[in-house]
Structure formats: C-alpha cells, structure tokens
C-alpha cells in the first residue's frame, strides 16, 4: 500500500498547532534514521505528464502529487473529488454522492482546471458544485496534481492548480503480447454500491485499438450515527455508465490516435428545495413572500399542494480526443505534442411533481479545446517548450433555473517554459499570455479580457536526497461567463446569483517554498505558500432568508496563506509511519468580516503502513479541526476524527497478476459535515463504509 499522504488545511505558520507540529516533526527526525536497519524507503521520482517539461516529482519547484498503480486503485472513489481528498493540500467539494470536485489550497471552481491527458474537461462542473465532473476515476491509470505556479502552462485561471487524469483510451504503444488489459469489480456497504470496469488494448504491427467500459450502481448512502434526519440521505444515489473506443498508429518516433468516449450519469440533488422558489431580489435585499405568491402568513412557506420528489440530474457527455507525439519533428526541436478534444455535453435537471417527470433546466455545452507544444533542443544550456492553446465553448441553460444566459466563450493562449541546470541547481521560468472574448445572448454587453502570467523557480539539491524549491509567480485569471452574467435563482445551492459585467482580471502574486527528502528510511515533503490576490472575484452574500442567499460576484483584494506536508519513517523492515497535515487561511484584505466562505478546516493525522511479502496494509487516524473562521452569514462546522483501515494481497493466476483489497472508511461511524459543501447539513459525509474489490490484469 501507499505511503503517500493526506490533507486539509489553514495557515498562520508556527502560531497554529498544525504548523508547529509539522515543523517540530521535521526538526526532530533522528540523525541515524537513514542508517536504520531494514529496508530503506525511496520515493521514486514519477514523471508528471502535465508539467510542460515532463519533469519528475523530485525536480518540481512546487509540490506535485501523483497517484498510480495500487495506490490509485485503493484511493479511487466514485468521484474525482473523493479520489483526491486524502492528498496534501486537497479537499473535496461535496454534493451528495454524484458531484464532487477537488479544492486545492482553498480554491475551487474555475481556479482548478481538470484535464484529460492535457486537454480540458469541457463540462459544467466549474459552474456549480452540484454539477458532476464528466470523467470516471475507475478508468484512470494515473492522476497528477500540480499546485500553484506549477500550473502556469495551463493559464492564469489555474491559480489553485491543475488535476490531470491520464487514461488509456488512446493507445501510445502496441502491446508486446498482442493483447493486454484488466478487469476490476468492487462493492461498498454504505451505499450498497456495485461497480465493475474493464479495459483492453490489442494491436499488431503499427496499429493498436483500445476499448473500455464501466458500470456503477450506488443507492442512497448511509451517514454516521446520530443524524437528526435519519440514516440515509434522500436523493444521494449515483449510477454511471461509461465507455470508450480508441485507435492509434504507433511508429518508432511517436504515435497519433483518436478516441470516442461517452459517459452517462444519473444522480440525485439532496437539499434541492422549492420552499424559496418565489424569492427574488429587491436591490440588495431578498423578498420572499407576498405579491400574491401564495405564501403562508409567516412568509416562510409557499402554500403549494404539489408533491415534489428529490430532483435529479441526467448527464450525457460525448467526447472525441485526438492525441499525438512525435520525436525530432523539425530541425532544432526534439518533441512535438498534440492534444485536442471536442465535447458535446448535456445535463438535464429533472423533477417529479405529482408523479409526473419533467425537465426543469437543461444545461448544454458544445466545446473544443486544442493544444500544441514544441520542445526545442538546448540553446546555451536552456531547454524549453513553446506552446499554443485555443478553446471555444458554446454554453446555454434553458428552463426554470436558467440563471446564466447563453454565452460563447473563445479563449486563446501562447506560452513559453524554460529550464536551466547548473550543478546542483535547476532554474525555470515561464511566460503565458491569454485573451478571451465572451459573446452573450442577452441585454448585457459582450466582454473581452487579456491576461499575462510570469513565474520564476529554482530547485537546489543541496545534499544527496534533499531538495529545496522556491517559486515566485504573478498570474492573471480572466473572469468566467458565469461570474459576469449570472442572474437568477439556483435552488440546488439555495441562492439567487447576480453577476457583474464590470469584473476585470484578478492578479495573483504567489510565493511557494518547499523542502523534500526523497530517499532513505526517512522521507518527507513540506511546503508553505502565500498568495496575495488583487481584485479577487468571489460570491459576496448580500442578504439571507432562512438559509436562502442573495449573492453577487464582487472583487476585493484577498490573501491565502498555508502549509502542507507529510513525513514518513520506516520503523522496521515491515512497518512504517507517516504524519501528515495541512492548513490554509483565506481572508479579504479589508472590510468587516473578512473571512472567505467554505474554506476547508485544517487536518492532521497519522498513518501506519505494513508490507510483508504479498500483503500490504495500513491504518490511519486523522483529525479535521473545527472551522470557526467563517464568512458573514456562514455557520461554523464542528471538527471530527476519522479512523480508516485497509489491506490488500497480490498474487498470480496462470501468470496473470491479481489484486484483492478491502478497506473500511469511517470505521467508528462518525457523523461528520464537510464545511466546503453548500448542503453540509442536508448531506453529511458517508458513515462507516466497507469496500471489497478484486482486480485482474492480463
């Protein structure tokens, strides 16, 4: 099992108990640890495909996480957010069981880009937390997370970071045996979940074909003990069907391939209430009641006799991916890399009223994304990549909750990333320029924006196995169409959203310092960061009526400060221990209550791992702190302690490797709430859940 770490956050360095604990732990590592008897642990540098220069994790100037192999198999959840929620500096948004995105260093939505092997996922998940990410973790072979300045090649919009999900849908090589693949089955107790996936690649000569598929059926999940609304969350089910077919030509110098994939999801929307459907703004205030809308005398009800079931989403995403790489494509260039995708995405929000099914709102996105990178041969010791990127998104929302008018967003970018090695030092520099045009089908005016981003970094290998990294950056994020033009009710999040067409680009100035040790009985990685954002775009709550909020997108200066880290010690040839944690503090620079909303609380924990012959196991306990640094109109969230156990066994059947695994999450059945969730009280976190699975590779 993996010795990779966990997270959650908040920061004010040594003043905070988490920061003090981490720094003390690093300072007190025994000097004799590397000479300890038994095997030593080595965090092998893994190539990060999403880094423009395809660097290893040990060469990055800022921390990067990579999940692959058995670690990824055991960490996979039903959603991308759930899969990554245990990584340093990462939390997950939570909207029942069907929708969850990663939150990196306190930032989410459009500030975290989700990629499929370098091409952007053009779904609607960045618009609202109740919209699912249109990809399937069980069909991934590797998931990479770049934080902060490392994500510069993907634009200033990725100021939080980039999540790159690698899959096998476009073959990059012809199988040596002619055919290879895998089959995986698993079942979970809390949601009475069953899931199965397969993938197979076959080829001969210069051609390879790949097919894969997945089916998941998860019912409403059970929460921890003591919830006032019972044991299961109404509408928290999730069913998924996904499949893909790809074909590639593979030569001695590269490959070119095309794949078609489709994903269909159906999941419920817990907490979606019609209680406030007659609310509307009067200037900076909400009005709920009166005007002949049939409200009760106290103004809290709406007097309708209709019976509503829990609304649900039917998502259908069809996607084409074109991928290719070529070595020595032109004189002076060593590699060409192409990524392009076309997505036809439809997402229906469906309600049942008096037994009748009808589509209340339909979201549609037709989009394409293209990216071309050229790596040049060393020039005066500098190695680098020059690239172009373009995207076009035609987005519309129609129906009762069409709170965003139809928009056409065209975005283009050019970038240059360079590195220089000098002895024990490695320097890197990056430039990125992007511009966008947004045409809106409404009374508001069209908008255009431009942004420039710059980063400088250095890594110093000051001793064998040790590296110190420093990164400085200035990035600009352009406002999204939703932030500019939103105007309407959104019952899933209990908000009335008002956009601001006068928003301008926000500018982030970030410093990131990291210290890593990658070999020996003691290994660790710790990072601290400080990010000052001028004209930070956020949803400002103007008024609240019984939990229903009037929010307006506004701009004010803000700052994010944090620490994240993990330290692992090999105790014996079999057993190891890891301490981990993270913390982020996010505040506006001026005003009354300056705390930003839905910032995850800090977390600190301990993990014990064991590896003996074909057996692996781990036990972890972590504490998520109480979140009392809250924005205006936001409630505090109690902390909680989680206990997780897991074990796996690797074997072979007729020469084919297989993996049997079992894991028990929230073993004590703790009732817990996710502070980052819009519906934290309506949909608590999952209670005790035992998952068993088997994976066969051939």
C-alpha distance (Angstrom), angle and dihedral (degrees) to the residues before:
residue distance angle dihedral
X1 . . .
X2 3.72 . .
X3 3.72 127.1 .
X4 3.80 90.7 -159.9
X5 3.76 117.2 125.7
X6 3.72 150.9 -111.0
X7 3.78 138.9 -125.8
X8 3.73 159.3 -168.0
X9 3.66 127.6 146.9
X10 3.79 167.0 -157.8
X11 3.83 131.9 153.7
X12 3.75 152.9 -138.7
X13 3.73 96.2 127.7
X14 3.81 119.8 -128.8
X15 3.82 92.5 4.2
X16 3.78 88.8 70.3
X17 3.83 119.9 73.2
X18 3.82 92.1 -131.8
X19 3.80 93.4 53.4
X20 3.78 91.7 45.1
X21 3.81 91.7 49.2
X22 3.79 93.3 50.5
X23 3.78 94.7 46.4
X24 3.79 91.2 46.4
X25 3.79 91.1 49.9
X26 3.79 92.2 52.4
X27 3.78 91.8 46.2
X28 3.82 94.0 51.5
X29 3.80 101.0 49.3
X30 3.80 105.7 134.8
X31 3.78 114.0 -105.5
X32 3.81 90.6 -136.2
X33 3.81 94.0 54.4
X34 3.80 96.0 101.3
X35 3.77 90.1 53.5
X36 3.78 93.7 49.1
X37 3.75 116.7 131.1
X38 3.75 120.0 -99.5
X39 3.73 129.4 38.3
X40 3.75 121.7 -27.5
X41 3.77 124.1 -130.4
X42 3.78 120.7 -121.3
X43 3.78 123.7 -170.2
X44 3.79 95.8 -149.2
X45 3.80 111.8 -144.1
X46 3.79 107.9 -107.3
X47 3.79 119.1 -155.7
X48 3.80 111.3 -113.5
X49 3.80 107.5 -143.7
X50 3.82 92.3 -166.9
X51 3.81 92.5 60.8
X52 3.79 107.7 93.6
X53 3.80 91.3 -131.1
X54 3.85 93.8 43.5
X55 3.79 91.5 -121.4
X56 3.77 128.0 178.2
X57 3.78 119.2 -109.0
X58 3.82 89.3 -108.3
X59 3.83 92.3 57.3
X60 3.82 97.7 51.8
X61 3.79 117.8 110.6
X62 3.82 89.6 -143.3
X63 3.82 128.4 38.7
X64 3.80 117.4 -82.2
X65 3.80 129.0 -172.8
X66 3.78 125.8 -149.6
X67 3.80 124.9 -172.4
X68 3.79 116.2 -166.5
X69 3.80 143.1 137.6
X70 3.80 119.1 12.4
X71 3.81 90.7 -13.8
X72 3.79 90.6 61.7
X73 3.81 92.8 44.1
X74 3.80 90.5 54.9
X75 3.82 95.9 42.3
X76 3.80 97.3 48.1
X77 3.77 115.9 119.7
X78 3.79 132.3 -178.9
X79 3.81 90.6 -91.2
X80 3.80 137.0 33.4
X81 3.80 92.0 -112.5
X82 3.80 92.7 52.7
X83 3.83 90.9 47.8
X84 3.81 93.7 55.1
X85 3.81 100.3 34.1
X86 3.81 92.6 101.3
X87 3.82 95.8 54.9
X88 3.83 122.1 104.0
X89 3.79 113.1 -84.8
X90 3.81 93.8 5.0
X91 3.79 131.1 110.4
X92 3.78 130.0 167.9
X93 3.75 133.1 -118.9
X94 3.79 109.0 -129.4
X95 3.78 129.2 -148.4
X96 3.78 105.8 160.6
X97 3.80 113.4 -72.8
X98 3.79 103.7 -47.1
X99 3.81 106.4 57.7
X100 3.80 128.9 45.3
X101 3.81 131.2 141.3
X102 3.81 129.4 -172.3
X103 3.80 118.2 -97.4
X104 3.81 110.2 -153.5
X105 3.80 119.8 -161.5
X106 3.79 90.8 -21.4
X107 3.82 94.9 -50.6
X108 3.78 126.9 110.5
X109 3.80 143.0 152.3
X110 3.82 113.4 45.0
X111 3.83 91.2 -1.6
X112 3.81 90.8 69.8
X113 3.80 115.0 60.1
X114 3.78 119.1 -153.7
X115 3.81 114.9 -154.4
X116 3.77 135.6 -172.5
X117 3.82 103.6 -144.1
X118 3.80 91.3 -35.4
X119 3.83 98.6 -39.8
X120 3.79 118.6 104.2
X121 3.80 119.7 -108.7
X122 3.79 100.8 -121.1
X123 3.80 99.5 -157.0
X124 3.82 130.8 117.7
X125 3.82 98.1 -101.1
X126 3.81 94.9 108.1
X127 3.82 90.5 56.7
X128 3.80 98.5 62.2
X129 3.84 136.9 -1.0
X130 3.81 92.0 -122.5
X131 3.83 90.6 65.0
X132 3.81 115.3 91.4
X133 3.80 125.8 -131.1
X134 3.80 107.3 -108.7
X135 3.80 98.5 -129.2
X136 3.78 135.4 82.2
X137 3.84 121.0 -125.1
X138 3.82 93.2 -158.3
X139 3.82 89.8 64.5
X140 3.81 94.5 51.2
X141 3.81 124.1 104.6
X142 3.82 97.3 -168.1
X143 3.80 136.3 7.0
X144 3.81 120.4 -158.7
X145 3.79 127.9 -167.2
X146 3.81 121.9 -162.5
X147 3.78 116.7 -170.8
X148 3.77 129.9 -150.2
X149 3.84 116.6 -39.1
X150 3.82 93.9 11.5
X151 3.79 87.7 74.5
X152 3.83 94.6 60.3
X153 3.82 93.7 112.6
X154 3.82 88.0 66.0
X155 3.78 95.2 53.1
X156 3.78 140.7 -94.1
X157 3.78 88.8 -74.9
X158 3.80 88.8 75.5
X159 3.80 92.4 66.1
X160 3.81 89.7 136.0
X161 3.77 94.8 46.1
X162 3.78 147.6 -91.2
X163 3.79 130.1 -87.9
X164 3.80 111.9 -159.1
X165 3.80 117.1 -169.1
X166 3.80 114.5 -161.0
X167 3.78 119.8 -157.8
X168 3.79 138.5 170.3
X169 3.80 99.2 -119.9
X170 3.83 92.0 113.5
X171 3.85 107.9 46.3
X172 3.81 115.2 -133.2
X173 3.81 96.6 -172.4
X174 3.80 140.1 23.3
X175 3.83 110.6 -108.7
X176 3.80 111.6 -106.4
X177 3.81 91.3 -137.0
X178 3.80 92.9 42.7
X179 3.81 93.3 -114.1
X180 3.80 133.3 45.1
X181 3.76 136.0 158.8
X182 3.78 147.6 120.5
X183 3.80 143.1 -114.5
X184 3.80 124.1 -152.1
X185 3.81 131.8 -175.0
X186 3.78 127.6 -179.3
X187 3.79 141.8 167.5
X188 3.81 132.8 -161.5
X189 3.79 129.7 -159.2
X190 3.84 106.3 -150.9
X191 3.82 94.8 61.6
X192 3.81 96.5 21.4
X193 3.77 85.1 -117.0
X194 3.77 127.8 -179.1
X195 3.80 123.1 -175.7
X196 3.76 137.1 170.5
X197 3.80 134.2 -179.3
X198 3.78 138.0 178.6
X199 3.80 136.2 -175.6
X200 3.79 129.8 -176.7
X201 3.81 133.6 -179.0
X202 3.79 123.2 -167.3
X203 3.76 131.7 174.3
X204 3.75 150.7 150.9
X205 3.77 133.4 -163.7
X206 3.80 108.6 -13.9
X207 3.82 98.8 -21.8
X208 3.79 132.6 82.6
X209 3.80 131.3 179.2
X210 3.79 127.7 -161.3
X211 3.81 132.0 -164.7
X212 3.78 129.7 179.8
X213 3.77 139.7 167.6
X214 3.79 143.4 178.6
X215 3.79 138.6 -164.7
X216 3.81 124.5 -169.9
X217 3.79 129.6 178.5
X218 3.81 116.5 -179.1
X219 3.79 123.6 168.1
X220 3.79 128.5 -152.2
X221 3.78 107.0 -52.5
X222 3.78 129.1 -123.4
X223 3.81 119.2 -120.2
X224 3.80 130.5 -149.6
X225 3.76 123.4 -71.2
X226 3.81 119.7 -74.7
X227 3.81 104.5 30.4
X228 3.81 112.1 154.6
X229 3.83 92.6 -138.3
X230 3.80 96.4 56.8
X231 3.79 132.2 -101.0
X232 3.79 106.1 -56.3
X233 3.81 132.4 50.1
X234 3.80 111.4 -121.3
X235 3.79 111.1 -121.5
X236 3.81 95.6 9.9
X237 3.79 95.8 128.3
X238 3.81 126.0 120.8
X239 3.79 131.0 -165.9
X240 3.79 122.4 -179.1
X241 3.80 136.5 -175.0
X242 3.78 119.0 -175.9
X243 3.78 134.8 168.8
X244 3.79 141.3 164.4
X245 3.80 140.7 -172.8
X246 3.82 123.1 -165.2
X247 3.80 139.2 176.0
X248 3.81 128.8 -165.1
X249 3.76 140.3 -176.1
X250 3.80 109.5 -142.6
X251 3.80 123.5 -164.8
X252 3.78 137.1 169.6
X253 3.81 92.7 -90.0
X254 3.78 101.2 38.0
X255 3.78 148.4 -50.7
X256 3.79 142.7 -98.0
X257 3.78 122.3 -157.9
X258 3.79 144.7 167.6
X259 3.80 128.6 -154.5
X260 3.78 136.2 -176.4
X261 3.79 119.8 -155.2
X262 3.76 137.4 175.5
X263 3.78 131.9 -166.2
X264 3.79 127.1 -171.9
X265 3.79 123.2 -172.9
X266 3.75 134.3 -180.0
X267 3.78 116.8 -171.5
X268 3.78 137.6 154.6
X269 3.80 128.6 -111.3
X270 3.82 106.9 -135.2
X271 3.78 114.9 -157.3
X272 3.80 95.5 22.7
X273 3.80 100.5 146.0
X274 3.80 133.4 -174.6
X275 3.77 90.4 -160.4
X276 3.80 91.0 100.0
X277 3.80 101.7 35.1
X278 3.83 91.0 114.9
X279 3.81 93.4 53.0
X280 3.77 116.7 112.9
X281 3.82 136.8 163.1
X282 3.78 126.7 -94.9
X283 3.79 101.1 -167.8
X284 3.81 106.6 -61.1
X285 3.80 93.8 -12.3
X286 3.78 136.9 75.5
X287 3.76 122.9 -122.2
X288 3.79 115.1 -158.1
X289 3.80 114.1 172.6
X290 3.75 139.3 17.8
X291 3.80 125.0 54.8
X292 3.80 88.5 100.7
X293 3.79 94.3 -69.2
X294 3.77 93.2 136.8
X295 3.80 99.3 -110.3
X296 3.76 123.1 164.1
X297 3.79 117.8 -103.2
X298 3.80 92.3 -94.8
X299 3.78 90.9 54.3
X300 3.78 92.3 -124.4
X301 3.77 101.5 102.8
X302 3.76 133.2 48.9
X303 3.77 101.8 -141.8
X304 3.83 97.7 -131.3
X305 3.79 117.6 149.5
X306 3.81 94.5 -155.6
X307 3.80 118.8 118.2
X308 3.79 112.6 -132.8
X309 3.78 125.4 -164.9
X310 3.78 122.8 -152.3
X311 3.84 107.1 -72.5
X312 3.78 117.8 -122.9
X313 3.78 140.7 -165.9
X314 3.78 128.9 -120.4
X315 3.80 108.5 -163.1
X316 3.80 124.4 -171.2
X317 3.81 119.4 -179.9
X318 3.81 122.5 178.5
X319 3.78 116.8 -173.7
X320 3.81 140.7 179.8
X321 3.81 118.8 -157.8
X322 3.82 125.2 -165.2
X323 3.81 114.7 -170.3
X324 3.75 133.1 170.6
X325 3.80 144.6 156.1
X326 3.80 130.7 -166.7
X327 3.79 129.1 -172.6
X328 3.83 119.2 -139.3
X329 3.82 93.6 2.5
X330 3.83 96.4 165.0
X331 3.80 137.3 7.8
X332 3.79 107.8 -77.8
X333 3.81 94.3 18.1
X334 3.78 125.7 95.3
X335 3.81 103.0 -170.1
X336 3.79 141.7 15.6
X337 3.79 121.0 -160.4
X338 3.81 125.6 -169.4
X339 3.79 128.5 -169.7
X340 3.80 123.8 172.0
X341 3.78 134.0 158.7
X342 3.79 140.3 179.0
X343 3.81 119.6 -158.4
X344 3.79 131.8 -168.8
X345 3.80 105.0 -168.9
X346 3.81 127.2 -178.6
X347 3.78 125.2 177.0
X348 3.81 121.2 -178.9
X349 3.80 122.8 -166.7
X350 3.79 105.6 -151.7
X351 3.78 130.9 -164.6
X352 3.76 133.4 -170.5
X353 3.77 116.4 -143.5
X354 3.80 119.8 -179.6
X355 3.80 87.8 -15.5
X356 3.81 94.2 -53.6
X357 3.83 120.6 120.7
X358 3.79 119.4 -140.5
X359 3.81 137.0 162.2
X360 3.79 108.0 -113.5
X361 3.82 97.0 -178.2
X362 3.80 134.1 6.3
X363 3.80 121.7 -159.1
X364 3.79 117.1 -164.3
X365 3.78 131.2 -177.3
X366 3.79 125.6 -179.2
X367 3.76 107.7 -176.3
X368 3.75 145.7 154.8
X369 3.78 131.7 -161.2
X370 3.81 128.4 -167.9
X371 3.78 131.7 -176.0
X372 3.81 130.9 179.8
X373 3.82 124.0 -174.1
X374 3.82 129.1 -174.1
X375 3.79 120.3 -168.4
X376 3.77 112.5 -154.6
X377 3.79 127.5 -147.2
X378 3.82 115.6 -102.3
X379 3.82 113.7 -71.7
X380 3.79 115.3 -165.3
X381 3.79 87.4 -23.9
X382 3.83 95.2 -48.9
X383 3.81 119.9 122.4
X384 3.77 117.9 -169.0
X385 3.79 153.9 153.5
X386 3.78 128.8 -126.4
X387 3.77 117.2 -163.9
X388 3.79 148.4 178.0
X389 3.79 127.8 -152.5
X390 3.78 133.0 -176.3
X391 3.78 135.0 174.8
X392 3.78 138.9 176.6
X393 3.81 125.0 -165.4
X394 3.80 124.1 -174.0
X395 3.80 103.8 -167.3
X396 3.78 130.9 -179.7
X397 3.79 139.0 168.8
X398 3.79 120.6 -164.2
X399 3.79 129.7 -179.6
X400 3.77 142.2 40.5
X401 3.83 95.2 -29.3
X402 3.80 100.1 35.3
X403 3.78 91.8 140.7
X404 3.83 92.5 160.3
X405 3.83 122.0 59.8
X406 3.83 120.4 -132.9
X407 3.80 111.4 -78.5
X408 3.78 138.2 -178.5
X409 3.81 112.6 -149.4
X410 3.80 120.1 -168.3
X411 3.79 116.5 -174.8
X412 3.81 130.2 179.1
X413 3.80 133.7 178.2
X414 3.80 144.3 178.3
X415 3.78 123.4 -161.5
X416 3.79 143.4 178.1
X417 3.82 125.9 -159.7
X418 3.83 120.5 -175.0
X419 3.80 135.6 179.5
X420 3.80 134.5 -168.8
X421 3.81 127.3 -168.1
X422 3.79 121.5 -152.8
X423 3.79 117.2 171.6
X424 3.78 108.7 -63.2
X425 3.80 91.7 -8.0
X426 3.78 131.3 86.9
X427 3.80 119.7 -170.7
X428 3.78 127.6 -167.1
X429 3.79 135.5 -175.0
X430 3.77 132.1 -175.6
X431 3.80 138.5 -169.1
X432 3.78 125.9 -169.8
X433 3.80 129.2 178.9
X434 3.80 122.0 -176.8
X435 3.76 137.2 170.7
X436 3.78 133.3 -172.0
X437 3.79 139.4 -168.4
X438 3.80 121.2 -158.0
X439 3.79 119.2 -164.7
X440 3.80 113.0 -166.1
X441 3.79 126.5 -159.7
X442 3.80 94.5 -142.5
X443 3.77 142.2 73.7
X444 3.81 92.3 -79.6
X445 3.77 120.1 94.9
X446 3.80 125.0 -101.5
X447 3.79 115.6 -104.6
X448 3.81 136.8 -147.3
X449 3.80 127.4 -167.3
X450 3.79 138.2 -179.7
X451 3.78 129.7 -161.0
X452 3.80 137.7 -172.2
X453 3.79 125.4 -159.6
X454 3.81 131.8 -171.8
X455 3.78 132.7 -178.1
X456 3.81 134.5 -177.5
X457 3.78 123.7 -170.5
X458 3.77 142.9 171.1
X459 3.80 135.6 -168.5
X460 3.80 119.5 -160.9
X461 3.81 118.1 -164.0
X462 3.79 91.2 -160.7
X463 3.82 94.4 170.4
X464 3.79 136.9 7.2
X465 3.81 109.2 -69.5
X466 3.83 93.2 6.2
X467 3.81 129.0 102.4
X468 3.79 132.7 177.8
X469 3.80 117.0 -160.9
X470 3.79 130.8 -166.3
X471 3.79 126.9 -177.6
X472 3.81 130.5 -178.3
X473 3.77 122.0 -173.6
X474 3.76 145.0 170.0
X475 3.79 112.8 -161.3
X476 3.79 135.3 172.4
X477 3.79 125.0 -148.2
X478 3.79 119.0 -158.7
X479 3.82 117.6 -139.6
X480 3.78 117.6 -102.6
X481 3.80 125.2 -122.8
X482 3.81 90.5 -109.3
X483 3.81 92.8 54.2
X484 3.80 90.3 49.6
X485 3.79 102.3 42.9
X486 3.83 112.1 19.3
X487 3.81 112.7 132.6
X488 3.76 119.5 156.9
X489 3.76 150.7 54.5
X490 3.79 122.5 -54.6
X491 3.80 109.4 -172.5
X492 3.81 95.6 -178.6
X493 3.82 90.2 69.4
X494 3.83 94.4 26.4
X495 3.79 92.7 -119.6
X496 3.76 142.4 124.9
X497 3.80 104.5 -145.1
X498 3.79 125.0 -152.2
X499 3.79 120.4 -171.4
X500 3.77 128.5 -152.4
X501 3.83 117.3 -135.5
X502 3.82 90.1 -167.3
X503 3.81 94.5 66.4
X504 3.79 115.5 128.5
X505 3.78 132.3 -162.2
X506 3.79 115.6 -66.1
X507 3.81 117.3 -132.4
X508 3.82 122.8 -145.2
X509 3.79 125.8 -164.1
X510 3.78 110.2 -166.4
X511 3.79 136.3 -177.3
X512 3.79 119.4 -170.1
X513 3.82 125.6 -175.6
X514 3.81 123.0 -175.7
X515 3.79 137.2 176.5
X516 3.81 121.9 -162.7
X517 3.78 139.1 179.8
X518 3.80 112.0 -169.0
X519 3.81 106.7 178.7
X520 3.78 140.2 45.6
X521 3.78 134.4 43.1
X522 3.80 88.6 -55.1
X523 3.80 119.4 53.9
X524 3.77 129.1 167.6
X525 3.77 147.1 162.7
X526 3.79 124.6 -162.0
X527 3.78 129.3 171.0
X528 3.78 136.7 -177.3
X529 3.79 125.5 -167.1
X530 3.78 141.3 -178.4
X531 3.80 121.4 -165.2
X532 3.80 123.1 -175.1
X533 3.79 112.7 -167.3
X534 3.80 121.1 -163.6
X535 3.82 114.2 -153.0
X536 3.82 92.7 5.8
X537 3.81 110.1 -165.8
X538 3.79 113.6 -133.9
X539 3.79 141.1 153.7
X540 3.80 105.1 -99.8
X541 3.81 114.7 -158.6
X542 3.80 109.8 -133.9
X543 3.81 100.2 175.4
X544 3.80 140.8 -3.2
X545 3.78 131.9 -152.8
X546 3.83 113.5 -170.6
X547 3.79 91.8 -37.9
X548 3.81 96.2 -39.9
X549 3.81 107.9 118.6
X550 3.78 135.5 -153.6
X551 3.80 105.2 -148.2
X552 3.78 130.1 -176.4
X553 3.79 126.2 -169.9
X554 3.79 107.7 -117.8
X555 3.81 139.6 164.8
X556 3.80 129.4 -124.0
X557 3.77 134.3 146.1
X558 3.82 114.3 -90.3
X559 3.78 140.7 175.2
X560 3.81 133.8 -148.5
X561 3.81 120.2 -161.0
X562 3.77 125.4 177.7
X563 3.78 154.0 147.4
X564 3.80 130.5 -144.5
X565 3.75 130.9 175.2
X566 3.76 153.1 141.7
X567 3.79 134.9 -153.7
X568 3.79 125.2 -165.9
X569 3.79 126.9 -166.8
X570 3.81 123.3 -168.7
X571 3.81 100.8 -137.7
X572 3.81 100.0 -178.3
X573 3.81 135.1 -10.2
X574 3.83 86.6 -83.2
X575 3.80 108.2 29.1
X576 3.80 132.8 60.1
X577 3.80 135.6 174.1
X578 3.79 132.0 -150.3
X579 3.79 130.7 -167.4
X580 3.78 115.9 -162.1
X581 3.77 142.1 168.6
X582 3.78 148.5 142.0
X583 3.78 141.8 -158.7
X584 3.80 136.8 -173.2
X585 3.78 131.7 -173.8
X586 3.80 117.2 -160.6
X587 3.79 121.3 -173.9
X588 3.77 142.1 158.7
X589 3.80 114.3 -117.0
X590 3.80 96.6 -127.8
X591 3.77 144.1 15.0
X592 3.80 134.1 61.4
X593 3.80 113.0 -58.1
X594 3.80 100.1 16.7
X595 3.82 101.5 -177.1
X596 3.79 116.1 114.8
X597 3.81 118.5 -127.0
X598 3.81 128.4 -103.1
X599 3.82 96.8 10.9
X600 3.83 109.3 160.5
X601 3.78 118.0 -112.4
X602 3.80 123.2 -115.7
X603 3.79 121.0 -86.2
X604 3.79 133.8 -160.1
X605 3.78 127.8 176.8
X606 3.78 151.6 156.1
X607 3.81 127.9 -126.3
X608 3.80 127.3 -168.5
X609 3.80 118.2 -162.8
X610 3.78 133.3 -172.5
X611 3.81 132.0 -166.7
X612 3.80 119.9 -174.3
X613 3.80 121.4 163.3
X614 3.83 105.5 -57.1
X615 3.82 93.7 -13.8
X616 3.79 126.9 94.2
X617 3.76 130.5 175.6
X618 3.76 143.6 163.8
X619 3.77 140.8 -170.0
X620 3.77 123.0 -163.3
X621 3.75 136.9 -179.2
X622 3.78 123.4 -173.4
X623 3.76 137.9 173.1
X624 3.81 123.3 -140.1
X625 3.77 108.0 -159.2
X626 3.76 129.2 -129.6
X627 3.79 111.1 -89.1
X628 3.78 107.9 -138.0
X629 3.81 97.2 148.3
X630 3.80 93.7 94.3
X631 3.78 137.3 159.2
X632 3.77 125.0 -115.8
X633 3.83 112.1 -68.1
X634 3.83 89.5 12.6
X635 3.80 122.0 120.1
X636 3.79 126.4 -134.4
X637 3.80 120.6 -108.8
X638 3.79 124.8 -140.1
X639 3.78 120.2 -123.4
X640 3.78 124.2 -118.4
X641 3.80 142.7 -167.9
X642 3.80 122.8 -128.1
X643 3.80 129.3 -160.7
X644 3.82 119.0 -163.3
X645 3.81 131.0 179.2
X646 3.79 131.5 -172.4
X647 3.80 141.9 172.3
X648 3.79 136.4 -179.8
X649 3.79 139.3 -176.4
X650 3.80 127.0 -155.5
X651 3.78 122.7 -154.3
X652 3.78 144.2 146.9
X653 3.78 132.3 -113.3
X654 3.77 116.4 -165.2
X655 3.81 88.3 -23.2
X656 3.82 93.7 -49.1
X657 3.84 117.0 119.3
X658 3.79 117.2 -126.2
X659 3.80 134.3 -176.1
X660 3.79 126.2 -153.8
X661 3.79 116.2 -168.5
X662 3.78 142.1 173.7
X663 3.80 128.7 -174.4
X664 3.78 133.3 179.6
X665 3.81 116.8 -157.6
X666 3.80 123.9 -167.3
X667 3.78 89.5 10.1
X668 3.82 93.1 -179.1
X669 3.84 91.5 53.8
X670 3.80 92.0 -122.3
X671 3.80 118.4 -172.8
X672 3.82 103.8 -128.0
X673 3.79 138.0 170.3
X674 3.82 129.2 -149.9
X675 3.80 109.1 -131.4
X676 3.83 91.0 -157.5
X677 3.79 92.4 61.7
X678 3.81 124.7 98.8
X679 3.82 87.8 -148.0
X680 3.81 100.8 38.1
X681 3.81 94.8 139.7
X682 3.79 94.8 42.7
X683 3.82 94.3 47.4
X684 3.82 113.6 29.2
X685 3.78 119.7 -172.2
X686 3.78 119.9 -78.6
X687 3.81 117.9 -79.6
X688 3.79 126.3 -137.3
X689 3.80 108.5 -22.4
X690 3.79 126.6 -178.2
X691 3.81 115.3 -165.6
X692 3.79 124.7 -170.6
X693 3.79 123.8 -174.6
X694 3.77 145.3 165.3
X695 3.79 128.8 -154.8
X696 3.81 125.7 -167.7
X697 3.82 122.2 -167.5
X698 3.79 124.4 -163.5
